[in-house]
Structure formats: structure tokens, C-alpha cells
Amino acid sequence: MVRCVTDQFPTGEVLDLQDLPRYWAVVDAAYRRARRAPMPPPYELTARRFDESQPAGHRAYIATERYLTVAMDNQRALVKLLEHHGATHSAPWSLLRPAFECGFFAAWVLDPTDGAVRRRRGLQVEVRDEIEQQNHIKAFASVPDATDLVAEAIAQRKARSEASYRRDAQALNVKWDTVRQKVNVVDELRKIRFLQPHEPGVRATFIATWRMLSGFEHGLGWAMLRGSNAKRRAEIPGGHVMELSMKDDAFVTAGKCTAWLMLEAAQRLE
């Protein structure tokens, strides 16, 4: 049980985590195993060893380890927040959101049974990373004294990092426009392999969870109401002042979906 608090005072409500802490413990153990897993003997051909011997193969595992590390960092911060501060109506969800997103990408990259697809996905997320880095640099292009420096920095990145990615795309026989595309999380959750054996309602729950976590991240009212128990405290013009406390089942479901994604990724790295 975790006490529910607002930004000013305890609500008197408690959040029942049910068996979610057990899920967190399983994920944490799998992550620790993956991080300290010894290299297999030279004669043992694993999927990872084969991938990393091929063009762009190392990118898939570098990206997956990075995503999983970020997801774990947010999940551990979430646990400490609940232990030491309590369950506020927004912050726990905002920690779940990057854990879910990074857990998804970590699982998505290594989800295919076909190594060529794993390598393409690893390249795709790294190319998207490069594009966002260039966009960050370009943000300073409007500063008069920085215009030339920005142009030089972009030219250097295109000549080095981007050129390396283009060579990998050519080696994989994949069009550059393909690996530049953003990954649509909703579309890929519908298709991700490890969820296919389960009934459609499971995939729908993952998609709904993603949408609600994104709503919390952007401060959308519908998400806050969907994930909260609400009490009306006062009438105001056009609405009501509401006291919100976390809704047990909604938070536990989101936490389990997030943990499932992270566990799938960690097991593929072991």
C-alpha cells in the first residue's frame, strides 16, 4: 500500500499496488542478469554473435542496452518516489511513460526472429537518433553569430556519422528513406511478435496504456481522469475543482504492461 497525496496534503486514500512489486523484482533480476551475462564460448553461435558479425549488427544491441538502461532508471526512480513521497496524481505516471516507451523500443528492436530485420531496426532507431541530434543543432541556426558554426557542425555529422549509417543501409540493401522513418508505436504494438499469441484484448490494452501514459505526460485532462479516482470539491465557472487520487487498477495495468516490455527486452539480451 502507498499513501496517495496531492501537491499540498495527503488525501487519506491509499494506492494498492497488488502484485506489481513482484513484476518489478522480476524485471530487475532479468536486467541484472543481462548486464553481467558472460560472453558465450567462441564455438557457440548465438543470435547476438551472428548479428554483430554482420553490417549494422552492433547497432541493434547498443540501442537495446541504452533503451533498457533508461527504462530501468525510470522504473527504479518510480519505486523510490512511491516509497518516500507517495502516489501523487501525475508524477508516477510520468515516470512510467519513458519506461514504457524505452521498454517498447528495446523489445521491438530484438523482437524479430530474422536477424536482418533486427539489424535494420537497430539501424533505424540509430538513424532517428542522429536526425534528432542534427535537429537539436539546427535550433541554433537562427542565432546570427552561430549560423556558420551550425552549418559546419551539420556538415561534419553528415560526413561522418550519417555517412556511416548510409553505408550500413546500403549493405543491408535498405533504402535510406526507409531507415529515416519514425517508428509508429501504436502500429508496431499491433504487430509485435511476442504479443501475437495472446488475444486481441491484450494488444489493445498495451495501445490504450501507451495513449494514456502519453496523455499524462502532456498534462491532458482525460488521461488524469481516466487514471484517477476523482472527488468534486467545489463548483467553478465551467467546471469543478477536483481532488484526484490514483486509481489502483489503471496504474497496476500500466505498470505490468511496462514491466512486460522491459522483461522481453532483458531476456533477449541475456
N, C-alpha and C positions, 0 to 999 in steps of 0.2 A: 504494500500500500504506500502511496506517495501523497502527501498533502497537496491540495490544489490551492494556488494563490493567485491574486490579481497583481497588478503593478503597485498596489498600495497595502493590501491586507490579505490574510488567509480567508478563504471562502467558507471554511468549515466542511468542504467536500474533500473526498479522497479519490485518487486515481488507482484503480485496481489493475495492475499490470498482468494479472493472471499468470500464465506460464511464459510470458515474453522474456524474463531474465534468463530462462533456460536456453532459449534460442540465442540470446546474446552470448551466453557462455560457449555454446557450440560453435558459433561463428568465430569467436575469439580464439578458441583452441585450434580451429582449422587454419586461421590466419597465421598463428604462431608456427604451426607445422609447416605451412607453405614457406614461411620466411627462413626457416632453418633446415629445410629439406636438403639432404646431401645430393651431390651430383651422382647420377646412376653410373655404373661401371661402363667403360668405353665400348664394350661389346653389346650393350643394351640400347636398342633403338627406340627411344620414346618419341611421342608426337612432338614434344618441345625440341628435342635434339634434332629431329628431322627438319622441323620448321626453321630452326635457327641456322641450318646449313644451306637454306635457300634464300633467294633475294627477298629482302624486307622481312624475313622471318623474325629477326630480333626485335623489330618494332612492335609486333603483337604482344610480346611478353614484357617489354619495357612499359608499354602503355597500360597493360593489365595490372602490373605491380603498382604503378603510380595511382591508377584509379582506386585500386583496393586499399592502398595506404590512406588515401584521402577519405574513403568511406569509413574505414576503421577509426580514424582520428575523430570524425564527427560522431560516430556511434559512441565512442568512449566519452567524449565530451557530454553527450546526451545523458549517459548514465550518471555522470558526476553532477550534472545540473539537477537531475531528479533527486539524487541523494542529498545534496547540500542546500539546494534552494527551494525545490518543489516544482510542481507542474503548473506553470503559467499557461495562459491560453494560446500563446503563439510560439515562444522560443523553442520548445521541444520539437514542434513540427518543422521549424526552420532548420533544425539540425538533422532531422530525418531526411529532408529533401535532398541535400547534397550526398548523403549516404545512399539514398535510393538511386539517384542519378549516376553516381560513380560506380555503385554496385552493378547497375544495369550495364554500363559500358564495359566494365571488367568482365562480366559474364558474356556479353554479346560478342566481344572480340574473339573469345575462345570457344564459343558455342558450336560452331560448325564442325562436322566430322571431316570435312575436306580441308586439308592443310592449305591449299591455295586460297580458299575463301578466308581462312583465319588470317593469312598473311595480307590479303587485300584489305580486310577490315582493320588490321593493325596499321597499315599504311594510311588508310582513310582517316582514322582518328588523329594520326600524327600530322597529316596534311592540314586537317581542320585546325589543329593546334597552331601550326605555322601561319595559317591565314589570319587567325585571331591575333597572333603576335604582330604581324605586319599591320593589321588594323589599329592596334594599340599605338604603334609608332606613328602611323599616319595621322593620328589625332592631333599631333603637334605641328602638322604641316601648315596650319593657318597662322602660326606664330612667325612673324616676318624674319626674325633672327634665326629661326630653326629650319626654315624651308630647305636650304641646301643640305643641312645635316640629316634631315629626314629622308631626302632623296638619296643621299649616299648610303644611309643605313638600309633602306629598302633594296637598293641595288646590290649591296653586299649579301643580304639574305637571299635574294633571288639567285645570285651567282653561286652561293654555297649550299645552304640548306634546301632551298626549293629545287635546285638542280639535282641534288641527291635524291629527293623524293621523285622527281620526274624520271630519273634513271631507274628507280625501283618500279615505278608504274610501267615503264617500257619493258622491263624484264619480266613483269607479271602479265604482260600483254593486256593491260587495262588502260582505258582511255583516261587522260588527265582530268577531263570534265567529270568522270565518274568518281574518282577519288577525292575530288574537291567538294562533292555534295555533302550537305549537312545530313546527319542521321536523324530520321524522324522517330522519336522514342515510341510513340503510340503505334505507328505502323510496325515497328520491329518487335514490340511486345506481342503483337498479334501473331507473329511468325516465329518467334524464338523457339528453338528446338526443344529445350528441356521442359517447356510448358505444354507441348503438343499432346502428350499422353493424357493430360487432365481435361476435365470437362470445360466447355467454353466459359462457364462462370468464373473459373479461376483466372483465366486471362483477362476477363472483364474486370475482375477485382484489382488486378495489377494496374490496368489502364486507369480505372477510377481513382486508385491511390495516387498515381502519378499526377493526375489532374488536380486532385485535392491538395497534395503537397505543393504543387506549383501555385495554387491559389493562396495558400498560407504564405508562401514566400513573397508574393506580390501584394499581400495585405487585402485580399479580396474578401468581401463580407460573406459571400455564400459559403466559402470554404470554412471560415471561422464558425459559422452557424452549424454547418454540417458536422464539424468535428467537436462540437461543444454542447454541453447542457446549458441552456440559457434561461435566466430569470429576468423578468421585466422589473426594473427598479423605479422608473419614472417616465411619464409622458413628456415628449418634447415635440415641437412643431415638425410634422412629417415623419415621426417615428417614436422610438423608445430608447431610453438608456437601459442597456442590458448588462447583467453580470454573467460572465461566461466561466465555465469550468470544463475541463477536458472530459470528453465522452470516452468511457473505457473501451468499448468495443471498436470504435473508429480508430483510436490510437494503437491498440493492440494489433488490429488487422494491418495497419500501415507498417508497424514495426516488424511484423512477421514477413510481409512481402519484401521489405528491405533486407531483412536477415537472409531470406531465401536467395535473393540475388547475390549477396555477398558470399554466401556459402558455396554456391555454384562456382563462382569465380575462384575462390580459395582452393577448392578441390581440384580444379583444373591446373592450378599452379603446383600442387603437391608432387 
